[in-house]
Amino acid sequence: MGILIKNGRVITANDDYEADIYCEDEQITTIGPNLDAPAGTEVIDASGKYVFPGFIDPHVHIHLPFMGTFAKDTHSTASIAALYGGTTTYIEMVCPNRTEDTLEGYKLWKGMAEGKSACDYTFHMAVSKFDDKTAEQLREIVADGIASFKVFLAYKGFFGVEDDELFATLKLAKELGVITTAHCENAELVARLCDQLLSEGKTGPEWHEPSRPIQVEAEGTGHFASFLEMTGAAGYVVHLSCEAALMEAVDAKLRGVELYIESVIPHFCFDKTFAERPNFEGAKWVMSPPLREKSNQKALWDGLKMGLIDTVATDHCPFDLEQKDLGRDAFTAIPNGIPAIGDRVNMLYTYGVSRGALSLQRFVESASTKAAEIFGLTQKGRIAVGADADLVVFDPSYRGVVTMKDHHVNNDYSGFEGFEQDGKATHVTVRGQVAIRDGVFVGDTTRGQLIRRKPTY
């Protein structure tokens, strides 16, 4: 059965126009005015609403063994929450630790997602070590359609790589034509600062940010950029949180380093005072890099508006409050992460477009189109004949407040509780099948497919 979206205002990264969109056989087949609906077509009236390309979250954690526990989501719950928020494709981090086999880790993550996601997905492959088997295993993973790596310059001894491993990974990435994403901090400095703070009896969540100050992130960003420059590889900084790190990344871009910049919606909306809330409530907002002084948010919003920041993701990583309690005696044991996969688009629209200076085109580009371009999602992130029929009908007149009762992630709190919200998705399609109809999930949790990508760098 086809779908006809009528009377909508179509917004892409480059265009703004009124048109009808007809979809059939998983793709957009016709765009134009006053289209007729063939018999049996589902007609969606988008009068007074925007029609966006399906949004893409390029940085999520769903299955994640981490800090003595596991992230709470399943691929079913995370994908449903994503769809409520207008996200139709996500890229999950495959993160085996240094004691685990790289290829077996990939097969584990791949198997856990298969047949269990309501929307499409792909993976970044984390390289947590580089031993005698790694290159061969990574070649096999790339041949299976995974065209991006991930390295951690943090979490020393667990996920973190040493400099010789970083160099080897980037040399291989350059050879294979894949892009490498990086968590940019300085693992040694973080370890030393954590030890120092704990020895001084500073154990609460409010000390998480001082253990990973902006200088640590800025140094890690510059460090990664230098390795990219020396190897000729393409890179992508994940969850950049502060002005100092942004300046390091922009400086590298000006030197000709092929480097893309991602920030995440928590860093646009929360500042470090959230993690300083008393009675351990601040643990809800512990993530890494940590929430910063509020002054950094202006640099992020300005950088996004100007195109210095390429994408806005989530670093979605949900834990229950009971799991956060693992770190009650030491902030270093608080599982790092904030649930956000269902909130990203709504918060970016509310505080960027509706109440800020972000254009609709930059909104679409940073939350969808640019991620598709960077990561080779050639059928995603655009509204064009032949593209996948991933579409979001969005009502800008909606006004509401984020509450747990509307929360679809598989954990027991929302970091955005009480935030005002302007606009929401009323209808969402995944390759031409309606997944959200009139604000309610009606999709299929087996609909999602692994998107295999080709190396392009």
N, C-alpha and C positions, 0 to 999 in steps of 0.2 A: 504493500500500500504506500502511495506517495504522500508527501506532506507539502502543503502550501502555506507559507507564512505571508500574510497579506498586510499591507498598509503600514509597514514598519519603517522606521528611520534607520537605515543601514549605516553602521559605523565600522570602519576598518582603520588600520594604521595610517592610511593615506586618504581615505574618502569619507564623505558624509552626504548621503542622498536617500531619497525615498524610493522604495521599490518593493515588489513582491519577489519571493524566493521559492522556487519549486525544487523539491528533492525527491530522488528516486534511486533505488539500487545503491544506497549508502552514500551517494554523492549529490552535490548541487548540480542540477541539470539546466536550469533556466533562471535568469534574473531579469526582471523588467517590470513595466507598469501594467496594472490591470490584467494579470495573468488569470486564465480560466483554470478551474480545477477539474481534472478528469474524474470520471465516476469512481467512487471509493476513496477519494483523497481526503485525508484529515486536514481541515482548514483551521489555522491558528490566526486569530485576529490580533495583530500587533499595533493597532491604532494607539497613538500616544506613547509608544514604547520604542526603545532602541532594539536593534538586532545586532548582536556582536558575534564575531567568530568565537567558537568555544575557547575558553581560557586554558592556559597551560601552566602547571606548577612544576618548575624544573628542579625542585629540591624538596623531597619528602623522605621521611623514614616511616615505614610501616612495620615490617619485621625488623627488629633491632635488639639483639642481646647486648645489654649495655649497663655497666655500673651495678652488676649483681642482680639485674632483673631484666624484663623485656618491655619494650614499648607496647602499649595496650591495644592498638588497633589491629584489625584483620584487614585483608584487602577488600572484603565486602563492606565493612563499616566505613573504612577510609574513603572508598570510592563513592559510596552513597553520600557521605558528608561533602565530598568534593563537588558532586553534581548539584546538591542544594545550593552551593555557592557559585555555580556557573563554571566550574573547572571540569573539562571533559577529557583531559590528558594529564598524567603526572609522570615524573621521572623519579624513580625510587633509587636510593643509594644502596648498593649491595656492599655490605661491610663485614666481611670475615676479619677476625683480628689476627694478630701476628702468629698465634699458635695454630691457626686453622689453614686448611688448604684452599688456595685461591679458586681453583676450578670447582671443587666441591661446594664452596660457598656460593658461587654463581648458580650452580645447579639447584641448590637448596632454595635460594630466593626465587628463582625462576619457577620452580615447582610449586612453591607456596602461593604464587600469584595466579598461576594458570587456572582458568575456569572459575575464578573467584572474584573478579573485578567487574564492576558495573560500567566502567569506562576504560578507555585505552591507556596503555602505559608502556614505558620502557625503563631502562636502567642505566645508571652510571656504575662502572665497576671500580670499586675501591682497591687500591694496591697498598696493602699494609706492610709488605715486606718485598724484597726483590732477591730471591735465591736462585738456585740453579734451574728450578722448574718454572719460574715465573714468566719468563719471556714466551716460552712455548705455550703455556696455559693462556696468557693474554692474547696471543695470536688466535687461538681457538675461540676464545670468547668474542673477539672482534669479528671473526669469520661468521659467528652466529648472529651478527647484526647489532652488536653493542659498540657504539662509536665514540664513547667518552669514558675516561678514567676519573678516579677521585683519589687525591692524596690528602693526608692529614699532617699538618705541621703542628700537631698538638697531640694530647693523649699519649704521652711518652710511654713506650713499652707495651701499648695495647693496640691502637690503630696507627700510631705515629711512625713515619719513616725517617731514617737517617739521611744525611745529605748525599751519600753515595747511592742510596736507593732512589732518592728523588731524581738525581741525574740520570740514572739508568732508565727510570720510568719515562722521563721526558724524551730521552733519546729514542726509545722504542715508540713512543707516541708520535714523534716526528716522522719516524720511518713508516709507521702504519697509517698516518694521516688522521689520527684521532685527536680530539681536544681533551685536555686534562683540567679538571676542576680541583680547587684546592681550598681547604680550611686553613686560613693563614693566621697562625700565631707563632710563638716561639716556645716549643715544648720544654726546653731546659729552663727558661726564665719562669714559666708558669709553675713548674715543679718546685723550683727554689722559693718562689713567693708563697706558694701554698704551705710549704713546710714552715716558713718563717711566721706566717700569720697564725697557724695552728699552735706553734710553740709559744706564741704570745697569748694564747687563750681566746683567739678571735675565731670562733667556730660557726657563727650564724650565717644565714644566706646573704646578709648584707655585706659579707666579706668576699663574696664570690667575685664581684667586679674589681676590687683592689688586687685580687690575685691574678687578674688578666687585664691590666690597664691598657689604655689606648696605645701606649708605646710598644707593647708586646704585639698587638695586632698590626700596627704600622710596620714594625720590623719584619714580621712574618710576610706581609704583603710585598714589601720591597725585596725580601729574600727570594720569594717565589718568582717575582718578576725578573730578577737577575738570572735565575736558572733558566727561565724561558728565553731570555736574551742570548744566553750562552749556547743553548741547544737549538734554537730556532723553532721550538714547539709553540703551539697555540695554547693559551690558558684562559681560565675563567675563575675569578675569585668568588667564592660563595659567601653568603651572609655577611657582607661588609657592613660594619656598624658605626663607623665614626669618621669624622672629617680628616683626621691624620692619616688613616688607612686609605681614604679616598684620594688624598693628595699623592700618596705613594703610587697608587694605581694609575692615576692620570699622568703622573710624571713618566711612568713606564710607557704608556700609550704615546706620549709625545716623543719618546725615543724610538718609536717604531715597533715596540713589542706588541705582538698580537694578543691582546689581553681584554677580556670582557668582564664586566662588573655586575654582580648580583647583590642586591640587598633584600631583606625579608621584612614582611609586614610587621612583625613585633617591634623591630627597631624604628619603624616610622611612628608607631602608636604608643609604645611604652618607654619610659625612661627608668633610670636606676632606682628611683624612689619606690617603684613597685616591688622590687626585690628587697627593699629595706623595711617593708611593713612588719610590724611587731608580731610576736607570738608565733613565729615561724611561718606566717602566711606568705612572706616573701618568697618562700621556696617554690610557689606556683610559677614564678617568673624567672627561675634560674635556667639560663641557657648559655651557650658559648658560641661566639663571643658574647659577653654579657650585655645587658641593657646599660646604656651610657647616660652621661649628663644630657639633659634635655637640649642643650645648645647644639648637639650633634644632629638633631632631627632636621633643623633648618638646612644644614649642609646636604643631608640625604634628599630632602624634598627638592631643593634647588638643583642638585645633581641629576635627579630624575627628570625634572622639567627640562633641563638643558641637554639631556641625552648622554651625560657622562656615566650615569648608572643605566645599564642596559635592560635589566630585568628585575622584577619584584616577585620573589618566591615566598615560601613559608618556613623552611626547615622544620616542617611539621613533625613533632615527636611527642606523642601524648603519654603521660604517666598519671596514674591515680594519686590522690593525696597520700594514701598509705605507702605507696612506693616512694614518694618524695620524703616521707618520714625516715627512710633509710639514712638520710643525712642529718638527722636532728642533732647528732653529737658532733658533726663535722661537715661543713659545707662541701667539702671535696667528695662526699659520698651521696650528695643529692643528685638523683638522675636528671641530667640536663635535657630540657626540652619543654616546648609550649605547644599545645594543640592549636592549629590554625588553618588547616586545609579547607574548611568550610567558610572561613571568615575573610580570607585574603581579598577577594574581589570586592566584597561589600565594604570593607574598611578602606581599601584603596580608592574606591569610587566616592565614598562619603567624605573622607578627609583630604583626598587629592583633587577630585573633580568638583563635587557638589559644594564643598566648603573651602576648597583650595584653588590653586592656580594651574592645576594639571589639565591639559586639554584632553578631550575625548580620544583624539588620535594617539597621543602619548600613553594614555591609559591602556588602550588596546595593544599598542606596540609592546609596552613593558610587561603586560600581564599575559600576553599570548604570542604575538607575531614574532617578536625578537627571539624568544626561546625556540620557536620553530625554526627560525633561520640559523641560529647558532648550532643547534643540535640535530639538524638534518631531518626534521619532521616535515617532510615536503608536502604532505597532504593536509597539514594542520595550520591553524593560525591565520587563516584568510577566508574571505567570502568571495568565491570565484567559481565559475563553471568548471567542473572536474575536481574540485577540492572535496574533501570529506565533508559530509553534511553534519558537522558539529556546530550547532548554533545555539545562541542564548537570547531569548526574548526577555528584556529587562525593563521593569517598570520604575522610572525615575521618580514617580510621585509617592512611592511607598515611604512611610516614616515609621520607625520602630526602635526597639531597644534590644540589644543582644541579651538573651537569657538562656539558662540551662534547658528550659523546656523546649527550646528550638535547636538544641545542640544534638548533633548526630554522630559525633566522634565517640569512640568506645572508651571514654574515661569520665571521671566524675566531677570535673570542673571546667569552666571556660575562662581563659585569661582575659577575654573581652567582655565579661559579664558587666552589664550596665552601660556599655558604650552605645551611644546613639547611632542609628543606621539610616541612611538615606538610600532608597532604591533596593530592589531585589530581583532575582531571576524568577519569572513566572513559568517559563517553559524552557527546557533544555533538551537538545537532541544529541544522540551519540550515533554517528554514521547513519543518520536518517531515521533513527528510532527514537520516539519520545521517551525520555527518562524522567523528566520532571514535567508534570502537567498541572497547571493552576497551583503551583507551589507545593505539590505533593509528589514524592517518588513513586513512579509507576514502572520503573525500568527493570532490567534483567541483570542479576549479579553474575551472570556468565557471559555477558555481552562483550566485555572488554577484551582486547587483543594486544599481544605483545607487538610493538612496532619495531621492526628491524630496520636499522639505519645503515647507510653507507658512509665510510670515512670520506671527509671532504677537505681535510686540512693537509 
